[in-house]
Amino acid sequence: MPIATLDEFLARSNSPDSPFDYLIIGGGTAGLVVAHRLTENANISVGVIEAGLYHGRSDEKPILHTPGLIGLAVNNPLYDWILRSVPQANGNNRILPFPRGKCLGGSSLINYLGHTRPSKDEYDALEASFNNTGWTWDTLLEYMKKSESFSQYEVIESRGRAAPPGSYVPKPDAAVHGTHGPILHSQPPPWPPYDPKEAENEGSNLNRVFLQAMDQLGVPANPEPCGGYNIGCAKPLMTIDPKSSLRSSSVSGYLEPIVDSRPNLLVLTGATVTRVLFENTDNSGKPKAVGVELYTSNHNARTQIRNIRREVILSTGTFKTPQILECSGLGNPAILNPLGVECIVDLPGVGGNLQDHSAVSFIGEVDPRYVTADILLEPDGLNKHQKLFDERKDGLLADTSSQALCYLSLDHVTKVTGTPHNTIVNQLEQQSREYINKLNPSPAVQRGYEKQRQLLTKWLSERTQAQIEIINFSGHLPINGLSPDITSRKRYFTLTACLVHPFSRGTVQHVPTPLSSSTESQPRIDPNVLSHPLDATLLLQGMEFILHLTETEPYKSAIKSWIFPSELSSIDLKEALKPNADHSLKAQVNDILEAHLRSSVRTTYHPVGTAAMMSKEDGGVVDDRLRVYGVDGLRVADLSVLPYIISAHTVSAAFAVGERAAELVLEDYAASS
Ligand SMILES: Cc1cc2nc3c(=O)[nH]c(=O)nc-3n(C[C@H](O)[C@H](O)[C@H](O)COP(=O)(O)OP(=O)(O)OC[C@H]3O[C@@H](n4cnc5c(N)ncnc54)[C@H](O)[C@@H]3O)c2cc1C
């Protein structure tokens, strides 16, 4: 695939007859969607600048493209920015990892492949509660469909007919899935397969055990979680090509098919944009974005790209977009001035409002008859599954260790834990008032937060809105430095409780690096995890739910011992979880859970919100056409624009934001041509 050199890129941007109309910064998930759609019009010239590299077509890098190997690209500087938080006061001062894709394809090339969608109300609230015209479930559904291809209706139906009782049998609704989009979706076959002749261990699928136990707890399977109602258990769709069983990403779907055939598109890699350049910064009119400054490590120098005819579009993601805005003089003057950056537009919301799903995992050993991802860590197991994958596109490598997940309303959770709903939400008003005052001195930002808080509070009591997600991973996730014992061929489960709608808000801020430095400057990330007291209360409810799940058959019989937290092994959980349990036994469990929360809470890599699409008076950074307030010629198209986090893993939203951004740009192009 032709990637331009810096000289070629500069030559194009300086050429009098074909400079770029649009310059997209960040060739990640949403950025490549915008590049693809804009260059469908041969009259529009587009440049893309990506800090990472291009890593070849799908069959060239198993570590990126084989589903069963997910996670191996994380922490590898070839593919990952390897960002880190500041120490978290409410998490025992630990530093939390924030992986982010650094490559063409961005985070869609290193993520865990799950494809989920939020509830209808969550997308409708973008318009209804925040006045973002055209941002509703109905419009976003069309963008999600436009980005995707799903075609396995018959395969799933026939597979369902052979499914043993308790298996998850999806019933995809053709009305909510796209069939002609660039991102391929599939439902990988379960492993071990349903056919008893092929199964070495029929009845050894831990996901089935999870679903059966959930059913016992009154949480049914949701056969179509993508249609606007996501409560219940599901085995999610995956961004996996059903023919090759390889990852489908923004680079394989949106870029590779067109890059050789569209002369109006030029891609530069290995170049990190440091700031946006403006004209009219002398108060002679609105500042107008005309180019960018970038840094290339192989030249160890900064260069300027100018002459952008129409717009610069930032698609650098939730952490880098606010950093670039701040470096460009857009942000809170009280933050910019000490950094030595002249503030050209006072936008106090830049870099605030950071949200992510916080999460806590539990790990235990299960009966060795269960087929779990741990097998792939054993040389003979890996060989066997590599052969299955190479010959039949099957086995553990064709899927992501068969995740099954479940979205639960607060009502579902508290029915199981027995905690009265009131005791959870009674303190909320008072706690939130105190929280807002501490959050940010800007009245605009406080107003925006208060609007979000009202929405989140309403959703707390709705049975159609998820508050907790439980993820079942068949295997031992490498968490808190723990790794599985592979020599003795043990098998494990990891159950994770995620907080879906956190009340806490964090920040991302630029940290200056000397111009001569050879390292790229990383932002200061403070997710401020569990800073709102309700978040800890809610997450503890999710954690207690997991204990009930593990005390429910058939999950209970599958478990041999607790690994993480190991203290659970010495507790009679059956007694402790009874409604009339002995007070001191209950207190012992609560102490274990509280300590586990503080020592292991992390996030699930779904950050949003740092350039929020809200009115400027509410601390917003972009309007509903994604234009940055106070300047001309600058838009944001990535997940930093979502004002609040949704009850879904976020890649489907990133594709939808990219599709919508492209349409908005094209509408404005048509109107002004
Ligand atoms: C490890 C991991 C697992 C995940 N698992 C899932 C999952 O299973 N399901 C799901 O739905 N979601 C998942 N997500 C989340 C999802 O992938 C992201 O939310 C989504 O891809 C973000 O898209 P984006 O366009 O906002 O940003 P990105 O895709 O991150 O794109 C930003 C791009 O900008 C580039 N860039 C940044 N700064 C600069 C600069 N200064 N100059 C030039 N280029 C720059 C980056 O290198 C990157 O290519 C996961 C994420 C991670 C990291």
Ligand as a Chemical Component Dictionary entry (heavy atoms), coordinates in Angstrom:
data_LIG
# 
_chem_comp.id                   LIG 
_chem_comp.type                 NON-POLYMER 
_chem_comp.pdbx_formal_charge   0 
_chem_comp.three_letter_code    LIG 
# 
loop_
_chem_comp_atom.comp_id 
_chem_comp_atom.atom_id 
_chem_comp_atom.alt_atom_id 
_chem_comp_atom.type_symbol 
_chem_comp_atom.charge 
_chem_comp_atom.model_Cartn_x 
_chem_comp_atom.model_Cartn_y 
_chem_comp_atom.model_Cartn_z 
_chem_comp_atom.pdbx_ordinal 
LIG C1  C1  C 0 -7.114  -2.802 24.249 1  
LIG C2  C2  C 0 -8.460  -2.300 23.825 2  
LIG C3  C3  C 0 -9.534  -3.182 23.781 3  
LIG C4  C4  C 0 -10.782 -2.726 23.379 4  
LIG N1  N1  N 0 -11.798 -3.633 23.197 5  
LIG C5  C5  C 0 -12.949 -3.235 22.633 6  
LIG C6  C6  C 0 -13.943 -4.192 22.268 7  
LIG O1  O1  O 0 -13.771 -5.407 22.415 8  
LIG N2  N2  N 0 -15.089 -3.730 21.719 9  
LIG C7  C7  C 0 -15.323 -2.392 21.522 10 
LIG O2  O2  O 0 -16.400 -2.036 21.053 11 
LIG N3  N3  N 0 -14.381 -1.473 21.852 12 
LIG C8  C8  C 0 -13.202 -1.856 22.366 13 
LIG N4  N4  N 0 -12.227 -0.938 22.634 14 
LIG C9  C9  C 0 -12.528 0.495  22.418 15 
LIG C10 C10 C 0 -12.548 0.939  20.951 16 
LIG O3  O3  O 0 -11.624 0.215  20.185 17 
LIG C11 C11 C 0 -12.256 2.446  20.890 18 
LIG O4  O4  O 0 -13.217 3.122  21.680 19 
LIG C12 C12 C 0 -12.322 3.055  19.496 20 
LIG O5  O5  O 0 -11.586 2.276  18.586 21 
LIG C13 C13 C 0 -11.778 4.487  19.546 22 
LIG O6  O6  O 0 -11.826 5.079  18.270 23 
LIG P1  P1  P 0 -11.260 6.554  18.009 24 
LIG O7  O7  O 0 -11.406 6.814  16.559 25 
LIG O8  O8  O 0 -11.899 7.492  18.955 26 
LIG O9  O9  O 0 -9.723  6.500  18.428 27 
LIG P2  P2  P 0 -8.531  5.581  17.887 28 
LIG O10 O10 O 0 -9.042  4.419  17.135 29 
LIG O11 O11 O 0 -7.663  5.298  19.058 30 
LIG O12 O12 O 0 -7.775  6.502  16.841 31 
LIG C14 C14 C 0 -6.912  7.575  17.172 32 
LIG C15 C15 C 0 -5.780  7.582  16.148 33 
LIG O13 O13 O 0 -5.109  8.804  16.214 34 
LIG C16 C16 C 0 -3.704  8.568  16.163 35 
LIG N5  N5  N 0 -3.053  9.683  16.826 36 
LIG C17 C17 C 0 -3.125  10.021 18.132 37 
LIG N6  N6  N 0 -2.420  11.135 18.363 38 
LIG C18 C18 C 0 -1.901  11.512 17.186 39 
LIG C19 C19 C 0 -1.098  12.619 16.794 40 
LIG N7  N7  N 0 -0.711  13.539 17.671 41 
LIG N8  N8  N 0 -0.744  12.724 15.492 42 
LIG C20 C20 C 0 -1.148  11.809 14.577 43 
LIG N9  N9  N 0 -1.899  10.736 14.913 44 
LIG C21 C21 C 0 -2.286  10.594 16.201 45 
LIG C22 C22 C 0 -3.550  7.258  16.910 46 
LIG O14 O14 O 0 -2.304  6.650  16.657 47 
LIG C23 C23 C 0 -4.753  6.489  16.397 48 
LIG O15 O15 O 0 -4.463  5.818  15.194 49 
LIG C24 C24 C 0 -10.971 -1.353 23.049 50 
LIG C25 C25 C 0 -9.886  -0.466 23.096 51 
LIG C26 C26 C 0 -8.635  -0.927 23.466 52 
LIG C27 C27 C 0 -7.470  0.030  23.471 53 
# 
loop_
_chem_comp_bond.comp_id 
_chem_comp_bond.atom_id_1 
_chem_comp_bond.atom_id_2 
_chem_comp_bond.value_order 
_chem_comp_bond.pdbx_ordinal 
LIG C1  C2  SING 1  
LIG C2  C3  SING 2  
LIG C2  C26 DOUB 3  
LIG C3  C4  DOUB 4  
LIG C4  N1  SING 5  
LIG C4  C24 SING 6  
LIG N1  C5  DOUB 7  
LIG C5  C6  SING 8  
LIG C5  C8  SING 9  
LIG C6  O1  DOUB 10 
LIG C6  N2  SING 11 
LIG N2  C7  SING 12 
LIG C7  O2  DOUB 13 
LIG C7  N3  SING 14 
LIG N3  C8  DOUB 15 
LIG C8  N4  SING 16 
LIG N4  C9  SING 17 
LIG N4  C24 SING 18 
LIG C9  C10 SING 19 
LIG C10 O3  SING 20 
LIG C10 C11 SING 21 
LIG C11 O4  SING 22 
LIG C11 C12 SING 23 
LIG C12 O5  SING 24 
LIG C12 C13 SING 25 
LIG C13 O6  SING 26 
LIG O6  P1  SING 27 
LIG P1  O7  DOUB 28 
LIG P1  O8  SING 29 
LIG P1  O9  SING 30 
LIG O9  P2  SING 31 
LIG P2  O10 DOUB 32 
LIG P2  O11 SING 33 
LIG P2  O12 SING 34 
LIG O12 C14 SING 35 
LIG C14 C15 SING 36 
LIG C15 O13 SING 37 
LIG C15 C23 SING 38 
LIG O13 C16 SING 39 
LIG C16 N5  SING 40 
LIG C16 C22 SING 41 
LIG N5  C17 SING 42 
LIG N5  C21 SING 43 
LIG C17 N6  DOUB 44 
LIG N6  C18 SING 45 
LIG C18 C19 SING 46 
LIG C18 C21 DOUB 47 
LIG C19 N7  SING 48 
LIG C19 N8  DOUB 49 
LIG N8  C20 SING 50 
LIG C20 N9  DOUB 51 
LIG N9  C21 SING 52 
LIG C22 O14 SING 53 
LIG C22 C23 SING 54 
LIG C23 O15 SING 55 
LIG C24 C25 DOUB 56 
LIG C25 C26 SING 57 
LIG C26 C27 SING 58 
# 
